[in-house]
Amino acid sequence: MRQGAAAEKDVGHIQLKLPKEVYRNFRRICVDKDTNMRAKAAELIEEFIKRETERPSLLEMTKEQKEARAGIAVRAAIAKSHSLGHPTAHADEKGIYNLYPDGRKEYVKLYSAPVKTVG
């Protein structure tokens, strides 16, 4: 048995299939910084795992933390909709309105359904 065979059993391998442009850019950056591509990829994976495990899970979060995370997600969704040119729905004391990317508000006219009486 080879000496390195025992050590290899403790190591996992990942084979990545990347778009050519992503691979070329990553390779170019690694060459510019005189960094080994495998070492840099392993470093990025380790950083990702550390960052993800440091964040508390949804079950461990306080109400304030959950609300803060939801607020970030909502603001990002609104920004994405506006970047595509779509309005988003909001409400204030005047009523419900569509907010357009240019900042314009169009209030929605609400209709009430007729009330049916039995008798």
C-alpha positions, 0 to 999 in steps of 0.5 A: 500500500502506498504511503499517501493512500491512507491520507487520500481516504480522508480527502474528498474530491469535487469535479466541477463543470463550469462554463468556459468563461467562468473557468477562464476568468477564474484561471486568469485571476489565479494566474494574476495573483500567482495562486494555485486554482485548486488551493483557491477553490478549496479556500473559497469553499472553506470560507463559504462553509464558515460563513454559512455555519456562523449564521444561526438557523431560522429556528435559532433566530430571534423575532428581530433577526427574522424580521431583519432577514425578511426585510432584506429579502423584500427590499431585494425583491422590490429592487429586482422588480423595479430593475425589470421595469415592473411596479410593486404593490404597497399601501399607505394611509391613502390606500393601495398603490402600485409603485413604479421604478421612476417613483410614480405612485398609482393608487388602485381603485377598490370596488366592494362586492355587493352584499347579498341578503337572504330573505 
